[in-house]
Amino acid sequence: MIKSISLIRRKAGVTPEEFRRHYEEVHAPLALTCLPGLKKYVRNYVVGDVFGAPADFDVASEFWYESADDVKASLAFYHSPAGQVLRDDELLFMDKDSIRACRVVECGGEVAG
């Protein structure tokens, strides 16, 4: 399984509530119907500060794929003329210039405590 995480900030002038509503009601359903090979898509919304420092993003989005070929297919669609629908929608509520993304490996499990 391949997993990537994107840290996404809302566009200036968009409230956290508007951002979340648009992401959940418009963008995520659109992405789920468009992106080939996407197996799991999770949005983790920031709800508060951690250790007194505010986050500089509003959501950490997780994208899960079975294979590198699935990742390539999704990226190919996203950058194709047909993917313009996703790119245009992102401009409505995301600060695209601030997005940071990386491929990750998930390790560990429950923390004892």
N, CA, C and O atoms as a GROMACS GRO file, in nm:
protein
  452
    1MET      N    1   0.086  -0.118   0.000
    1MET     CA    2   0.000   0.000   0.000
    1MET      C    3   0.090   0.123   0.000
    1MET      O    4   0.189   0.129   0.072
    2ILE      N    5   0.055   0.220  -0.080
    2ILE     CA    6   0.127   0.347  -0.088
    2ILE      C    7   0.036   0.455  -0.030
    2ILE      O    8  -0.082   0.464  -0.062
    3LYS      N    9   0.094   0.537   0.057
    3LYS     CA   10   0.017   0.643   0.122
    3LYS      C   11   0.091   0.775   0.106
    3LYS      O   12   0.213   0.782   0.124
    4SER      N   13   0.016   0.878   0.072
    4SER     CA   14   0.073   1.013   0.072
    4SER      C   15  -0.014   1.102   0.159
    4SER      O   16  -0.133   1.078   0.177
    5ILE      N   17   0.050   1.204   0.213
    5ILE     CA   18  -0.021   1.301   0.298
    5ILE      C   19   0.003   1.439   0.242
    5ILE      O   20   0.116   1.476   0.209
    6SER      N   21  -0.105   1.516   0.231
    6SER     CA   22  -0.096   1.656   0.187
    6SER      C   23  -0.144   1.745   0.300
    6SER      O   24  -0.251   1.723   0.357
    7LEU      N   25  -0.065   1.846   0.332
    7LEU     CA   26  -0.104   1.948   0.431
    7LEU      C   27  -0.157   2.066   0.352
    7LEU      O   28  -0.085   2.126   0.273
    8ILE      N   29  -0.284   2.098   0.375
    8ILE     CA   30  -0.354   2.195   0.291
    8ILE      C   31  -0.411   2.308   0.377
    8ILE      O   32  -0.472   2.284   0.481
    9ARG      N   33  -0.389   2.429   0.332
    9ARG     CA   34  -0.440   2.549   0.399
    9ARG      C   35  -0.558   2.602   0.317
    9ARG      O   36  -0.561   2.590   0.194
   10ARG      N   37  -0.652   2.660   0.386
   10ARG     CA   38  -0.768   2.720   0.317
   10ARG      C   39  -0.727   2.851   0.250
   10ARG      O   40  -0.632   2.917   0.291
   11LYS      N   41  -0.801   2.886   0.147
   11LYS     CA   42  -0.779   3.010   0.073
   11LYS      C   43  -0.817   3.129   0.161
   11LYS      O   44  -0.909   3.120   0.242
   12ALA      N   45  -0.746   3.239   0.144
   12ALA     CA   46  -0.779   3.362   0.218
   12ALA      C   47  -0.925   3.398   0.194
   12ALA      O   48  -0.973   3.392   0.081
   13GLY      N   49  -0.993   3.436   0.300
   13GLY     CA   50  -1.134   3.475   0.288
   13GLY      C   51  -1.231   3.360   0.306
   13GLY      O   52  -1.352   3.382   0.311
   14VAL      N   53  -1.180   3.238   0.316
   14VAL     CA   54  -1.265   3.120   0.337
   14VAL      C   55  -1.256   3.083   0.484
   14VAL      O   56  -1.146   3.061   0.536
   15THR      N   57  -1.369   3.074   0.551
   15THR     CA   58  -1.369   3.038   0.693
   15THR      C   59  -1.338   2.888   0.708
   15THR      O   60  -1.355   2.812   0.613
   16PRO      N   61  -1.293   2.847   0.827
   16PRO     CA   62  -1.271   2.703   0.848
   16PRO      C   63  -1.396   2.619   0.821
   16PRO      O   64  -1.388   2.510   0.766
   17GLU      N   65  -1.513   2.672   0.859
   17GLU     CA   66  -1.638   2.599   0.836
   17GLU      C   67  -1.669   2.588   0.688
   17GLU      O   68  -1.711   2.482   0.641
   18GLU      N   69  -1.650   2.696   0.612
   18GLU     CA   70  -1.672   2.692   0.467
   18GLU      C   71  -1.574   2.596   0.399
   18GLU      O   72  -1.612   2.522   0.309
   19PHE      N   73  -1.449   2.600   0.445
   19PHE     CA   74  -1.347   2.512   0.390
   19PHE      C   75  -1.386   2.365   0.408
   19PHE      O   76  -1.386   2.287   0.313
   20ARG      N   77  -1.420   2.331   0.531
   20ARG     CA   78  -1.455   2.192   0.560
   20ARG      C   79  -1.580   2.148   0.485
   20ARG      O   80  -1.584   2.038   0.430
   21ARG      N   81  -1.681   2.232   0.483
   21ARG     CA   82  -1.805   2.199   0.414
   21ARG      C   83  -1.780   2.175   0.264
   21ARG      O   84  -1.828   2.077   0.208
   22HIS      N   85  -1.704   2.266   0.202
   22HIS     CA   86  -1.677   2.250   0.059
   22HIS      C   87  -1.595   2.123   0.034
   22HIS      O   88  -1.622   2.048  -0.060
   23TYR      N   89  -1.495   2.101   0.118
   23TYR     CA   90  -1.410   1.983   0.099
   23TYR      C   91  -1.494   1.855   0.110
   23TYR      O   92  -1.482   1.766   0.026
   24GLU      N   93  -1.577   1.846   0.213
   24GLU     CA   94  -1.655   1.725   0.238
   24GLU      C   95  -1.773   1.706   0.143
   24GLU      O   96  -1.803   1.594   0.102
   25GLU      N   97  -1.841   1.816   0.110
   25GLU     CA   98  -1.964   1.804   0.031
   25GLU      C   99  -1.943   1.815  -0.120
   25GLU      O  100  -2.025   1.768  -0.198
   26VAL      N  101  -1.832   1.877  -0.161
   26VAL     CA  102  -1.808   1.897  -0.304
   26VAL      C  103  -1.680   1.828  -0.350
   26VAL      O  104  -1.683   1.739  -0.436
   27HIS      N  105  -1.567   1.869  -0.293
   27HIS     CA  106  -1.439   1.825  -0.348
   27HIS      C  107  -1.410   1.676  -0.325
   27HIS      O  108  -1.375   1.605  -0.420
   28ALA      N  109  -1.424   1.627  -0.204
   28ALA     CA  110  -1.394   1.487  -0.177
   28ALA      C  111  -1.482   1.393  -0.260
   28ALA      O  112  -1.430   1.298  -0.318
   29PRO      N  113  -1.614   1.415  -0.267
   29PRO     CA  114  -1.695   1.327  -0.352
   29PRO      C  115  -1.652   1.333  -0.499
   29PRO      O  116  -1.653   1.231  -0.568
   30LEU      N  117  -1.614   1.452  -0.546
   30LEU     CA  118  -1.568   1.466  -0.683
   30LEU      C  119  -1.439   1.386  -0.704
   30LEU      O  120  -1.427   1.313  -0.802
   31ALA      N  121  -1.344   1.401  -0.613
   31ALA     CA  122  -1.217   1.328  -0.624
   31ALA      C  123  -1.240   1.177  -0.623
   31ALA      O  124  -1.178   1.104  -0.700
   32LEU      N  125  -1.328   1.132  -0.536
   32LEU     CA  126  -1.354   0.988  -0.527
   32LEU      C  127  -1.413   0.931  -0.655
   32LEU      O  128  -1.391   0.814  -0.687
   33THR      N  129  -1.487   1.011  -0.729
   33THR     CA  130  -1.544   0.962  -0.854
   33THR      C  131  -1.447   0.976  -0.971
   33THR      O  132  -1.464   0.909  -1.073
   34CYS      N  133  -1.347   1.063  -0.958
   34CYS     CA  134  -1.257   1.093  -1.070
   34CYS      C  135  -1.124   1.020  -1.067
   34CYS      O  136  -1.076   0.975  -1.172
   35LEU      N  137  -1.064   1.007  -0.951
   35LEU     CA  138  -0.926   0.959  -0.943
   35LEU      C  139  -0.917   0.807  -0.951
   35LEU      O  140  -0.960   0.737  -0.860
   36PRO      N  141  -0.862   0.757  -1.062
   36PRO     CA  142  -0.848   0.611  -1.074
   36PRO      C  143  -0.743   0.559  -0.977
   36PRO      O  144  -0.641   0.624  -0.953
   37GLY      N  145  -0.768   0.442  -0.921
   37GLY     CA  146  -0.670   0.378  -0.834
   37GLY      C  147  -0.671   0.423  -0.689
   37GLY      O  148  -0.603   0.363  -0.606
   38LEU      N  149  -0.747   0.526  -0.657
   38LEU     CA  150  -0.753   0.575  -0.519
   38LEU      C  151  -0.834   0.474  -0.437
   38LEU      O  152  -0.950   0.449  -0.466
   39LYS      N  153  -0.770   0.417  -0.333
   39LYS     CA  154  -0.835   0.314  -0.252
   39LYS      C  155  -0.895   0.368  -0.124
   39LYS      O  156  -0.997   0.318  -0.076
   40LYS      N  157  -0.832   0.471  -0.068
   40LYS     CA  158  -0.880   0.529   0.058
   40LYS      C  159  -0.841   0.676   0.057
   40LYS      O  160  -0.734   0.713   0.011
   41TYR      N  161  -0.930   0.760   0.109
   41TYR     CA  162  -0.909   0.904   0.108
   41TYR      C  163  -0.963   0.959   0.239
   41TYR      O  164  -1.084   0.960   0.261
   42VAL      N  165  -0.874   1.004   0.327
   42VAL     CA  166  -0.912   1.049   0.462
   42VAL      C  167  -0.870   1.194   0.480
   42VAL      O  168  -0.758   1.232   0.447
   43ARG      N  169  -0.960   1.274   0.532
   43ARG     CA  170  -0.929   1.414   0.566
   43ARG      C  171  -0.927   1.428   0.717
   43ARG      O  172  -1.022   1.390   0.786
   44ASN      N  173  -0.815   1.483   0.769
   44ASN     CA  174  -0.796   1.503   0.913
   44ASN      C  175  -0.790   1.654   0.938
   44ASN      O  176  -0.689   1.718   0.909
   45TYR      N  177  -0.898   1.709   0.991
   45TYR     CA  178  -0.908   1.854   1.009
   45TYR      C  179  -0.844   1.899   1.141
   45TYR      O  180  -0.862   1.834   1.244
   46VAL      N  181  -0.772   2.007   1.136
   46VAL     CA  182  -0.710   2.066   1.255
   46VAL      C  183  -0.821   2.123   1.342
   46VAL      O  184  -0.907   2.197   1.294
   47VAL      N  185  -0.818   2.088   1.471
   47VAL     CA  186  -0.921   2.137   1.563
   47VAL      C  187  -0.863   2.221   1.676
   47VAL      O  188  -0.938   2.276   1.757
   48GLY      N  189  -0.732   2.231   1.684
   48GLY     CA  190  -0.671   2.311   1.789
   48GLY      C  191  -0.520   2.311   1.780
   48GLY      O  192  -0.460   2.245   1.695
   49ASP      N  193  -0.461   2.386   1.870
   49ASP     CA  194  -0.316   2.396   1.876
   49ASP      C  195  -0.257   2.270   1.938
   49ASP      O  196  -0.323   2.199   2.014
   50VAL      N  197  -0.132   2.244   1.905
   50VAL     CA  198  -0.057   2.135   1.966
   50VAL      C  199   0.064   2.196   2.035
   50VAL      O  200   0.144   2.264   1.971
   51PHE      N  201   0.078   2.172   2.162
   51PHE     CA  202   0.189   2.226   2.240
   51PHE      C  203   0.197   2.378   2.230
   51PHE      O  204   0.306   2.435   2.234
   52GLY      N  205   0.080   2.443   2.217
   52GLY     CA  206   0.074   2.589   2.216
   52GLY      C  207   0.106   2.655   2.083
   52GLY      O  208   0.103   2.777   2.073
   53ALA      N  209   0.138   2.577   1.981
   53ALA     CA  210   0.171   2.634   1.850
   53ALA      C  211   0.059   2.605   1.751
   53ALA      O  212   0.022   2.489   1.731
   54PRO      N  213   0.005   2.709   1.689
   54PRO     CA  214  -0.101   2.684   1.591
   54PRO      C  215  -0.045   2.618   1.465
   54PRO      O  216   0.067   2.646   1.423
   55ALA      N  217  -0.124   2.530   1.406
   55ALA     CA  218  -0.085   2.465   1.280
   55ALA      C  219  -0.093   2.568   1.169
   55ALA      O  220  -0.175   2.660   1.174
   56ASP      N  221  -0.009   2.554   1.069
   56ASP     CA  222  -0.015   2.646   0.955
   56ASP      C  223  -0.086   2.581   0.836
   56ASP      O  224  -0.063   2.617   0.721
   57PHE      N  225  -0.173   2.485   0.868
   57PHE     CA  226  -0.257   2.421   0.766
   57PHE      C  227  -0.390   2.386   0.831
   57PHE      O  228  -0.403   2.386   0.954
   58ASP      N  229  -0.490   2.357   0.748
   58ASP     CA  230  -0.625   2.329   0.798
   58ASP      C  231  -0.664   2.182   0.794
   58ASP      O  232  -0.751   2.138   0.869
   59VAL      N  233  -0.598   2.106   0.707
   59VAL     CA  234  -0.630   1.964   0.694
   59VAL      C  235  -0.506   1.887   0.650
   59VAL      O  236  -0.424   1.935   0.572
   60ALA      N  237  -0.495   1.766   0.703
   60ALA     CA  238  -0.395   1.671   0.655
   60ALA      C  239  -0.474   1.562   0.582
   60ALA      O  240  -0.544   1.482   0.644
   61SER      N  241  -0.462   1.561   0.450
   61SER     CA  242  -0.537   1.466   0.369
   61SER      C  243  -0.450   1.346   0.336
   61SER      O  244  -0.334   1.361   0.294
   62GLU      N  245  -0.505   1.227   0.354
   62GLU     CA  246  -0.434   1.103   0.325
   62GLU      C  247  -0.491   1.040   0.199
   62GLU      O  248  -0.612   1.030   0.182
   63PHE      N  249  -0.401   0.998   0.111
   63PHE     CA  250  -0.438   0.933  -0.015
   63PHE      C  251  -0.372   0.796  -0.016
   63PHE      O  252  -0.250   0.786  -0.004
   64TRP      N  253  -0.450   0.691  -0.031
   64TRP     CA  254  -0.400   0.553  -0.027
   64TRP      C  255  -0.417   0.487  -0.164
   64TRP      O  256  -0.521   0.498  -0.228
   65TYR      N  257  -0.311   0.417  -0.206
   65TYR     CA  258  -0.310   0.346  -0.334
   65TYR      C  259  -0.252   0.206  -0.314
   65TYR      O  260  -0.169   0.185  -0.225
   66GLU      N  261  -0.294   0.112  -0.397
   66GLU     CA  262  -0.241  -0.025  -0.392
   66GLU      C  263  -0.102  -0.034  -0.453
   66GLU      O  264  -0.020  -0.113  -0.407
   67SER      N  265  -0.075   0.047  -0.557
   67SER     CA  266   0.051   0.030  -0.630
   67SER      C  267   0.100   0.162  -0.688
   67SER      O  268   0.027   0.261  -0.693
   68ALA      N  269   0.225   0.161  -0.730
   68ALA     CA  270   0.283   0.279  -0.796
   68ALA      C  271   0.208   0.308  -0.925
   68ALA      O  272   0.194   0.424  -0.963
   69ASP      N  273   0.160   0.205  -0.992
   69ASP     CA  274   0.083   0.227  -1.116
   69ASP      C  275  -0.047   0.301  -1.087
   69ASP      O  276  -0.090   0.384  -1.167
   70ASP      N  277  -0.109   0.272  -0.972
   70ASP     CA  278  -0.231   0.344  -0.934
   70ASP      C  279  -0.201   0.491  -0.906
   70ASP      O  280  -0.280   0.578  -0.943
   71VAL      N  281  -0.089   0.518  -0.842
   71VAL     CA  282  -0.048   0.657  -0.817
   71VAL      C  283  -0.028   0.728  -0.950
   71VAL      O  284  -0.076   0.840  -0.969
   72LYS      N  285   0.042   0.665  -1.042
   72LYS     CA  286   0.067   0.724  -1.175
   72LYS      C  287  -0.063   0.751  -1.249
   72LYS      O  288  -0.077   0.855  -1.313
   73ALA      N  289  -0.158   0.658  -1.241
   73ALA     CA  290  -0.287   0.677  -1.308
   73ALA      C  291  -0.362   0.796  -1.251
   73ALA      O  292  -0.421   0.874  -1.325
   74SER      N  293  -0.360   0.810  -1.119
   74SER     CA  294  -0.428   0.922  -1.054
   74SER      C  295  -0.363   1.054  -1.094
   74SER      O  296  -0.432   1.151  -1.128
   75LEU      N  297  -0.230   1.058  -1.091
   75LEU     CA  298  -0.158   1.180  -1.129
   75LEU      C  299  -0.180   1.214  -1.275
   75LEU      O  300  -0.195   1.332  -1.310
   76ALA      N  301  -0.182   1.114  -1.361
   76ALA     CA  302  -0.205   1.137  -1.503
   76ALA      C  303  -0.343   1.197  -1.525
   76ALA      O  304  -0.359   1.291  -1.603
   77PHE      N  305  -0.444   1.144  -1.455
   77PHE     CA  306  -0.577   1.201  -1.468
   77PHE      C  307  -0.578   1.344  -1.418
   77PHE      O  308  -0.630   1.434  -1.485
   78TYR      N  309  -0.521   1.367  -1.300
   78TYR     CA  310  -0.523   1.499  -1.239
   78TYR      C  311  -0.463   1.605  -1.332
   78TYR      O  312  -0.515   1.716  -1.340
   79HIS      N  313  -0.357   1.571  -1.401
   79HIS     CA  314  -0.289   1.667  -1.488
   79HIS      C  315  -0.343   1.668  -1.631
   79HIS      O  316  -0.296   1.746  -1.714
   80SER      N  317  -0.440   1.584  -1.660
   80SER     CA  318  -0.500   1.578  -1.794
   80SER      C  319  -0.608   1.686  -1.810
   80SER      O  320  -0.648   1.748  -1.711
   81PRO      N  321  -0.653   1.709  -1.932
   81PRO     CA  322  -0.765   1.802  -1.952
   81PRO      C  323  -0.889   1.762  -1.869
   81PRO      O  324  -0.959   1.849  -1.819
   82ALA      N  325  -0.915   1.634  -1.855
   82ALA     CA  326  -1.031   1.590  -1.777
   82ALA      C  327  -1.014   1.622  -1.629
   82ALA      O  328  -1.113   1.641  -1.558
   83GLY      N  329  -0.890   1.630  -1.582
   83GLY     CA  330  -0.864   1.662  -1.442
   83GLY      C  331  -0.881   1.809  -1.408
   83GLY      O  332  -0.873   1.848  -1.292
   84GLN      N  333  -0.906   1.891  -1.511
   84GLN     CA  334  -0.925   2.034  -1.489
   84GLN      C  335  -1.039   2.061  -1.390
   84GLN      O  336  -1.036   2.159  -1.317
   85VAL      N  337  -1.139   1.973  -1.389
   85VAL     CA  338  -1.252   1.991  -1.298
   85VAL      C  339  -1.205   1.989  -1.152
   85VAL      O  340  -1.254   2.067  -1.070
   86LEU      N  341  -1.111   1.901  -1.119
   86LEU     CA  342  -1.057   1.897  -0.982
   86LEU      C  343  -0.970   2.019  -0.954
   86LEU      O  344  -0.980   2.080  -0.848
   87ARG      N  345  -0.885   2.054  -1.049
   87ARG     CA  346  -0.796   2.169  -1.030
   87ARG      C  347  -0.875   2.298  -1.014
   87ARG      O  348  -0.840   2.382  -0.931
   88ASP      N  349  -0.979   2.315  -1.093
   88ASP     CA  350  -1.063   2.435  -1.082
   88ASP      C  351  -1.134   2.441  -0.948
   88ASP      O  352  -1.144   2.548  -0.886
   89ASP      N  353  -1.183   2.326  -0.902
   89ASP     CA  354  -1.252   2.324  -0.773
   89ASP      C  355  -1.157   2.358  -0.659
   89ASP      O  356  -1.195   2.429  -0.566
   90GLU      N  357  -1.034   2.310  -0.665
   90GLU     CA  358  -0.937   2.340  -0.560
   90GLU      C  359  -0.915   2.490  -0.545
   90GLU      O  360  -0.896   2.541  -0.435
   91LEU      N  361  -0.917   2.561  -0.657
   91LEU     CA  362  -0.895   2.706  -0.653
   91LEU      C  363  -1.005   2.781  -0.578
   91LEU      O  364  -0.985   2.895  -0.537
   92LEU      N  365  -1.120   2.718  -0.561
   92LEU     CA  366  -1.232   2.782  -0.491
   92LEU      C  367  -1.212   2.790  -0.340
   92LEU      O  368  -1.268   2.878  -0.274
   93PHE      N  369  -1.133   2.697  -0.284
   93PHE     CA  370  -1.126   2.694  -0.138
   93PHE      C  371  -0.987   2.664  -0.080
   93PHE      O  372  -0.967   2.679   0.040
   94MET      N  373  -0.893   2.623  -0.162
   94MET     CA  374  -0.758   2.590  -0.114
   94MET      C  375  -0.657   2.697  -0.150
   94MET      O  376  -0.669   2.763  -0.254
   95ASP      N  377  -0.557   2.715  -0.064
   95ASP     CA  378  -0.440   2.798  -0.096
   95ASP      C  379  -0.340   2.703  -0.161
   95ASP      O  380  -0.256   2.644  -0.093
   96LYS      N  381  -0.349   2.689  -0.291
   96LYS     CA  382  -0.271   2.590  -0.366
   96LYS      C  383  -0.120   2.609  -0.350
   96LYS      O  384  -0.046   2.511  -0.348
   97ASP      N  385  -0.074   2.733  -0.338
   97ASP     CA  386   0.069   2.758  -0.327
   97ASP      C  387   0.129   2.708  -0.196
   97ASP      O  388   0.250   2.688  -0.186
   98SER      N  389   0.046   2.687  -0.095
   98SER     CA  390   0.098   2.647   0.036
   98SER      C  391   0.094   2.496   0.058
   98SER      O  392   0.144   2.448   0.159
   99ILE      N  393   0.037   2.420  -0.034
   99ILE     CA  394   0.022   2.275  -0.015
   99ILE      C  395   0.159   2.208  -0.009
   99ILE      O  396   0.247   2.234  -0.091
  100ARG      N  397   0.175   2.122   0.090
  100ARG     CA  398   0.295   2.041   0.104
  100ARG      C  399   0.251   1.896   0.105
  100ARG      O  400   0.157   1.860   0.176
  101ALA      N  401   0.317   1.812   0.026
  101ALA     CA  402   0.278   1.672   0.016
  101ALA      C  403   0.402   1.583   0.021
  101ALA      O  404   0.510   1.622  -0.021
  102CYS      N  405   0.382   1.462   0.073
  102CYS     CA  406   0.491   1.365   0.076
  102CYS      C  407   0.434   1.224   0.081
  102CYS      O  408   0.321   1.201   0.124
  103ARG      N  409   0.515   1.130   0.035
  103ARG     CA  410   0.482   0.989   0.046
  103ARG      C  411   0.533   0.942   0.181
  103ARG      O  412   0.643   0.980   0.222
  104VAL      N  413   0.455   0.861   0.251
  104VAL     CA  414   0.492   0.820   0.386
  104VAL      C  415   0.481   0.670   0.403
  104VAL      O  416   0.417   0.600   0.324
  105VAL      N  417   0.546   0.620   0.509
  105VAL     CA  418   0.534   0.483   0.553
  105VAL      C  419   0.476   0.488   0.692
  105VAL      O  420   0.525   0.560   0.779
  106GLU      N  421   0.371   0.411   0.714
  106GLU     CA  422   0.306   0.408   0.845
  106GLU      C  423   0.370   0.299   0.929
  106GLU      O  424   0.380   0.184   0.885
  107CYS      N  425   0.413   0.333   1.049
  107CYS     CA  426   0.479   0.238   1.140
  107CYS      C  427   0.415   0.246   1.277
  107CYS      O  428   0.350   0.344   1.311
  108GLY      N  429   0.433   0.144   1.354
  108GLY     CA  430   0.389   0.146   1.492
  108GLY      C  431   0.241   0.118   1.509
  108GLY      O  432   0.172   0.072   1.417
  109GLY      N  433   0.197   0.147   1.626
  109GLY     CA  434   0.058   0.122   1.659
  109GLY      C  435   0.016   0.202   1.778
  109GLY      O  436   0.050   0.319   1.791
  110GLU      N  437  -0.057   0.138   1.866
  110GLU     CA  438  -0.108   0.205   1.985
  110GLU      C  439   0.006   0.246   2.077
  110GLU      O  440   0.106   0.176   2.090
  111VAL      N  441  -0.012   0.360   2.140
  111VAL     CA  442   0.086   0.408   2.238
  111VAL      C  443   0.040   0.360   2.375
  111VAL      O  444  -0.076   0.378   2.414
  112ALA      N  445   0.132   0.298   2.447
  112ALA     CA  446   0.100   0.251   2.581
  112ALA      C  447   0.090   0.372   2.675
  112ALA      O  448   0.166   0.467   2.662
  113GLY      N  449   0.000   0.367   2.766
  113GLY     CA  450  -0.010   0.481   2.857
  113GLY      C  451  -0.102   0.458   2.963
  113GLY      O  452  -0.122   0.544   3.048
   0.00000   0.00000   0.00000
